[in-house]
Amino acid sequence: MKLSVLNQVRLSPGSTAARALRDAIELACLADALGYERYWIAEHHGSDGLACPCPEVLLAAIGAATSRIRIGAGGILLPHYSAYKVAECFRALDHLYPGRIDLGIGRSAGAGPIETAALRRRPSPEPFGEDFSDQLAELRHFLNGTFPDDHAYRSIRVSPDGARPVPVWLLGSSQGSAEMAAAAGLPYAFAQFINPLQLEASCRAYLGRPHDGRGGRERRLIVALSAMCLDTDADVQRLAAEARRDRPPAPAGAPASAGRTGTHPVRQGREWEKSRFIGTPERVRRDLLAAAAAAGVDELMVLAPMGDAATVRHSYRLLAEAFDLAPAAAGHRHEERSCVT
């Protein structure tokens, strides 16, 4: 079983955005040393509790501090941006850290309506994300140099030059996004922590549907979920009590109002409770393996949904031990000191 890390760059109570960003780099160093497969950064806008609106900037710093682990966006919210600009950003990252970059693409707003309008700058008569399929196809053409000869963008040079395509993953939390990824022949990452009730149906839709063969022929599926490992049952109960007092920010894709009023709708709150795996290492390992078996995957991406930075790092250490991950080679091993200057 491969394990990866998803980081929303949460602000712990009493912390600062600068500290949260440094903690994200520190966690990446640890994940690199412990043997995690990937480390992805999420994108959010206008949130009081989340500190990273621009994953591509943080990824540049993370790449410099790590040596082995794949790093990427989980994900870039494409409807806000020009596909051309996204292609150039990730082509540059791939030149800095060859063979280590993943480009996860999402179609949610990750913001409230005012922030969404500001990001788009000009009003659009189309509903948000209405042309997402066209944008996604355009992005892939830019990255792969595959525009048809008669296309208006055929002559555009994506700089810096590079023959190696950056892997594009489609992110989603519904059966519809799973079917889109399958039809396009793209790798797919399903956000179980957003929509746990759609896990099995969406994974079946992705794995069982034929695609049209337009590149990306390898069928790859990751399930992203919330999990925390703690040493004892008493620690589990303490952290659960803290979580009930201080509910974390609404995840990307949740209604914008949920993140602003401090309360979820009842149904959403219950689903969020079901989506978390919290316990001692052996219990979490058992539950995660069961979830992976139900989804038919061999890679899970873990989001630590609560606790301060030290608690989060300890949780990932315990999880790595529980799954017997292979640590990095001695020359690349993360020492118990800050990798952030």
C-alpha positions in Angstrom: 0.0 0.0 0.0 1.3 3.4 -1.0 0.6 6.4 1.3 0.7 10.0 0.4 0.1 13.3 2.2 -2.5 16.1 1.4 -1.9 19.4 3.2 -4.5 22.1 3.4 -2.0 24.3 5.3 -4.3 24.9 8.3 -3.7 27.6 10.8 -3.5 26.1 14.3 -5.1 28.2 17.1 -2.7 31.0 18.0 -0.4 30.4 15.0 0.3 32.6 12.1 0.2 32.2 8.3 4.0 32.4 8.1 4.3 29.6 10.7 1.7 27.5 8.9 3.7 27.8 5.6 6.9 26.9 7.3 5.2 24.0 9.0 4.0 22.8 5.6 7.6 22.7 4.4 8.7 20.9 7.6 6.1 18.3 7.1 7.1 17.7 3.5 10.7 17.1 4.7 9.4 14.5 7.2 7.2 12.8 4.6 10.1 12.7 2.2 12.2 10.9 4.8 9.5 8.5 6.0 8.8 7.0 2.6 5.5 8.7 1.6 4.8 8.6 -2.1 3.5 12.1 -2.8 2.9 15.4 -1.0 0.2 17.6 -2.4 -0.9 21.1 -1.4 -4.6 22.3 -1.7 -5.8 25.6 -2.9 -8.3 27.8 -1.0 -9.2 31.5 -1.2 -10.6 34.0 1.4 -10.3 31.6 4.3 -9.5 32.6 7.8 -8.3 29.1 8.7 -6.3 28.1 5.6 -3.1 29.7 4.5 -2.3 28.7 1.0 -4.1 30.3 -2.0 -1.2 29.5 -4.4 0.1 25.9 -4.2 2.6 26.6 -7.0 4.5 29.1 -4.9 4.7 26.8 -1.9 5.7 23.9 -4.0 8.8 25.7 -5.2 10.0 26.0 -1.6 9.0 22.4 -0.8 10.8 21.0 -3.8 14.0 22.8 -2.7 13.7 21.3 0.8 13.1 17.7 -0.3 14.8 15.2 -2.5 12.7 12.2 -3.4 9.0 12.6 -2.8 6.6 13.6 -5.6 5.1 17.0 -5.0 2.1 18.6 -6.5 -1.1 20.5 -6.3 -4.2 18.9 -4.9 -5.3 20.9 -6.7 -5.2 23.9 -8.9 -8.8 25.2 -9.4 -8.6 25.6 -13.1 -11.9 27.6 -13.8 -10.2 30.6 -12.1 -7.2 30.6 -14.4 -5.8 30.6 -17.9 -4.8 27.0 -18.9 -1.8 28.5 -20.7 -0.5 30.2 -17.4 -1.0 27.0 -15.4 0.9 25.0 -18.0 3.8 27.4 -17.8 3.9 27.4 -14.0 4.0 23.6 -13.8 6.5 23.3 -16.7 8.8 25.6 -14.7 8.4 23.5 -11.6 9.1 20.3 -13.6 12.4 21.9 -14.8 13.3 22.7 -11.2 12.4 19.3 -9.8 12.5 16.8 -12.8 10.2 13.9 -12.6 8.7 14.8 -9.2 5.8 17.1 -10.2 2.1 16.2 -10.2 -0.6 18.7 -11.4 -3.9 17.9 -9.7 -6.8 19.8 -11.3 -10.1 20.7 -9.6 -13.2 22.4 -10.8 -14.7 23.7 -7.5 -14.4 27.4 -6.6 -12.6 26.9 -3.3 -13.9 30.3 -2.4 -17.0 32.4 -1.7 -18.9 34.2 -4.5 -17.1 37.5 -4.0 -13.6 36.0 -4.0 -14.6 34.0 -7.1 -15.7 37.1 -8.9 -12.4 38.8 -7.9 -10.3 35.9 -9.2 -12.1 35.9 -12.5 -11.9 39.7 -12.7 -14.5 40.1 -15.4 -18.1 38.9 -15.0 -19.0 35.8 -17.1 -22.4 34.9 -18.3 -21.6 31.2 -17.9 -22.1 29.4 -14.6 -18.8 28.8 -12.8 -16.9 25.8 -14.3 -19.3 25.5 -17.2 -16.5 25.2 -19.7 -14.2 23.1 -17.5 -14.0 20.2 -20.0 -12.7 22.6 -22.7 -10.2 24.2 -20.3 -8.9 20.8 -19.2 -8.4 19.7 -22.8 -6.7 23.0 -23.6 -4.4 22.5 -20.6 -3.4 19.0 -21.8 -2.7 20.3 -25.3 -0.4 23.1 -23.9 1.5 20.6 -21.7 1.9 17.9 -24.4 2.2 20.1 -27.5 -0.8 18.4 -29.2 -2.9 21.2 -30.5 -4.3 20.3 -34.0 -2.5 22.1 -36.9 -5.5 24.3 -37.5 -5.9 25.4 -33.9 -5.4 29.1 -33.1 -3.0 28.2 -30.3 -0.9 25.8 -32.3 2.0 28.2 -32.6 2.2 29.2 -28.9 5.4 28.2 -27.2 5.0 27.0 -23.6 8.1 28.1 -21.8 10.3 26.9 -20.5 10.7 24.2 -23.2 10.4 20.6 -22.1 9.6 17.4 -23.9 8.5 15.5 -20.7 4.7 15.9 -20.0 3.7 16.9 -16.5 1.3 14.3 -15.1 -2.2 15.7 -14.8 -4.6 14.3 -12.3 -8.3 15.1 -12.2 -9.7 15.7 -8.6 -13.3 15.2 -7.6 -15.8 14.1 -5.1 -18.6 12.7 -7.2 -19.5 10.0 -9.6 -19.7 12.6 -12.4 -16.0 13.7 -11.9 -15.0 10.0 -11.8 -16.7 9.4 -15.2 -15.1 12.5 -16.6 -11.6 11.3 -15.6 -12.2 7.8 -17.0 -13.6 9.2 -20.3 -10.5 11.4 -20.7 -8.0 8.7 -19.7 -6.7 10.7 -16.8 -5.6 9.6 -13.4 -8.2 10.4 -10.7 -8.0 11.4 -7.1 -11.3 11.0 -5.2 -11.9 13.2 -2.1 -13.5 10.8 0.3 -13.1 13.4 3.1 -15.5 15.6 1.3 -18.1 13.0 0.1 -17.6 9.7 1.9 -21.0 8.3 0.8 -19.9 8.4 -2.8 -16.6 6.6 -2.4 -17.5 3.1 -3.7 -19.8 4.3 -6.5 -17.3 6.8 -7.8 -14.4 4.4 -7.7 -16.5 1.8 -9.6 -17.5 4.4 -12.1 -13.8 5.3 -12.7 -12.4 1.8 -12.8 -15.2 0.3 -14.7 -15.8 2.8 -17.5 -13.9 2.6 -20.8 -12.0 5.7 -21.8 -11.3 7.2 -25.3 -7.6 6.6 -25.2 -6.6 10.3 -25.6 -3.3 9.9 -23.7 -3.0 9.0 -20.1 -3.8 5.3 -20.8 -2.7 4.1 -17.5 -5.7 3.8 -15.1 -4.6 5.2 -11.7 -6.8 6.0 -8.7 -6.0 7.6 -5.4 -8.5 8.0 -2.5 -7.9 11.0 -0.2 -9.2 10.8 3.3 -8.8 12.2 6.8 -6.8 10.2 9.3 -5.0 10.8 12.6 -2.9 8.3 14.5 -2.3 8.7 18.3 -0.4 6.6 20.8 -3.2 5.7 23.1 -7.0 5.6 23.4 -6.8 8.4 25.9 -5.0 10.6 23.3 -7.7 9.7 20.8 -10.5 10.8 23.2 -8.7 14.0 24.0 -8.2 15.0 20.4 -11.8 14.0 19.5 -13.0 16.3 22.3 -10.9 19.2 21.0 -12.2 18.6 17.5 -15.8 18.9 18.7 -15.0 22.2 20.3 -13.0 23.6 17.4 -14.4 22.3 14.1 -11.8 22.6 11.3 -12.4 24.8 8.3 -14.9 23.5 5.7 -13.0 21.5 3.0 -12.7 22.6 -0.6 -16.0 21.9 -2.3 -18.2 22.6 0.7 -20.7 25.4 0.5 -18.9 28.7 1.1 -21.3 29.6 3.9 -20.2 26.6 5.9 -16.7 28.0 6.3 -17.9 31.4 7.3 -20.7 30.9 9.8 -18.8 28.3 11.8 -21.5 25.6 11.5 -22.1 23.0 8.9 -25.6 21.9 7.9 -26.5 18.8 10.0 -26.2 16.3 7.1 -22.8 17.7 6.1 -21.6 17.5 9.6 -22.6 13.9 10.0 -20.9 13.0 6.7 -17.8 14.8 7.9 -17.7 12.7 11.1 -18.0 9.5 9.0 -15.1 10.6 6.8 -12.5 10.6 9.5 -10.2 7.8 10.7 -8.9 8.5 14.1 -7.3 6.1 16.5 -4.3 4.2 17.6 -1.9 3.1 14.8 -3.2 -0.5 14.5 -6.9 0.6 14.4 -6.2 3.3 11.8 -4.2 0.9 9.7 -7.0 -1.7 9.8 -9.7 0.9 8.9 -7.6 2.5 6.1 -6.9 -0.9 4.5 -10.6 -1.7 4.6 -11.4 1.6 2.9 -8.7 0.9 0.3 -10.1 -2.6 -0.4 -13.7 -1.2 -0.7 -12.5 1.4 -3.2 -10.1 -1.0 -5.1 -7.0 1.2 -4.7 -3.4 0.7 -3.7 -2.7 4.3 -2.8 -4.3 6.5 -0.1 -3.6 10.2 0.4 -4.0 11.2 4.0 -5.1 14.6 5.3 -4.5 15.2 9.0 -7.6 17.2 10.0 -6.8 18.5 13.4 -4.1 19.1 16.0 -1.1 21.4 16.1 1.9 21.0 13.8 3.8 18.7 16.3 0.7 16.4 16.7 0.3 16.2 12.9 3.9 15.3 12.4 3.7 12.6 15.1 0.6 11.2 13.5 2.4 10.8 10.1 5.3 9.1 11.9 3.0 6.6 13.6 1.1 6.0 10.3 4.4 5.4 8.4 5.5 2.9 11.1 2.1 1.2 11.0 2.3 0.6 7.3 6.0 -0.2 7.4 6.9 2.4 4.8 10.4 2.3 3.5 12.3 5.3 4.8 14.6 7.4 2.5 18.2 6.4 2.0 20.5 7.4 4.8 21.9 10.3 2.8 18.4 11.8 2.4 17.0 11.0 5.8 15.2 13.8 7.6 17.0 14.7 10.8 15.0 15.8 13.9 15.7 19.4 13.3 14.0 22.1 11.2 14.6 22.0 7.5 13.3 25.5 7.3 15.7 28.4 7.7 
